[in-house]
Amino acid sequence: EREIKYGDEIKGEKDPDSFYIVDLPGFGFAKVPQQQRQEWSDFFKDYVANRKNLKILFHLVDARHGPIDEDSRIMKQVGETLPKNVKYVVVLTKADKNVKGPSTKNSGKVARGTLESVRETMKANGVGNAPVLLSSAETKLGRDDLWRYLRLAAEARVDVK
């Protein structure tokens, strides 16, 4: 067993129904030097533009704060480089943190101003038609929606040589 990284060659047959979930660096709040941030940005741009079997890109945005400058830059890169056959979905995380005592009956909501800010930022960066999902790890809000997108991506066959 070993960690598999982008560019690694994997031997053997791939299961026809398998898929990978890849977590790219979250640079919004990372305390790293500007050079490291630029390397991540370059990697992201290359990965999104050239990854032949990429089917869906989930962009996680903290619902408590709305989009920060880094989210706007990511949206702009996605708008400029994401192939048309790849689905882009914005996921507002921690939706349960905007209400007191979240429960299964009161699973969370996002402030109207935050949602408007997300939509405005998306439109300004060329990704205005992308779906926006609300999610909460604690209350499981949005879990079924995320699984639906993952299933569609997993079922989309592509033969990459």
Buried (B, 14 or more C-beta within 10 A) or exposed (E): EEEEEEEEEEEEEEEEEEBEEEEBBEBBEEEEEEEEBEEBBEEBBEBBBEBEBBBBBBBBBBBBEBBBEBBBBBBBBBBEBBEEEBBBBBBBBBBBBBBEEBEEEEBBBBEEEBBEBBBEBBEEBBBEEBEBBBBBEBBEBBEEBBEEBBEEBBEBEEEEE
